[in-house]
Amino acid sequence: MSTKDKLIERFENLPKDFTWQELVRLFGLFGYTVNNQGKTSGSRVMFETENDMYIVHRPHPANVIKEYAMKQILEYFIEKKLINKK
């Protein structure tokens, strides 16, 4: 199993300790880049490709993604056919 597959599998299991860095890496695997709109964007971060975008609130002060956010992102990935629903 490749590193990419392991990260996707870990995300699909919705672990309680999935970090911001892992999320950035996961979006990167699907061709998304991080776009922070500068000082006025606050904690909002946009992941974008040439044809699509997804906005996430960067967690703070902890670095762990909240469960509700992970569920929303998983639904988004399934809808975009980036992750196959098991």
Buried (B, 14 or more C-beta within 10 A) or exposed (E): EEEEEEBBEBBBEEBEEBBBEBBBBBBEEBEBEBEEEEEEEEEEBBBBEEEEEBEBEBBEEEBBBEEEBBEEBBEBBBEEEBBEEE
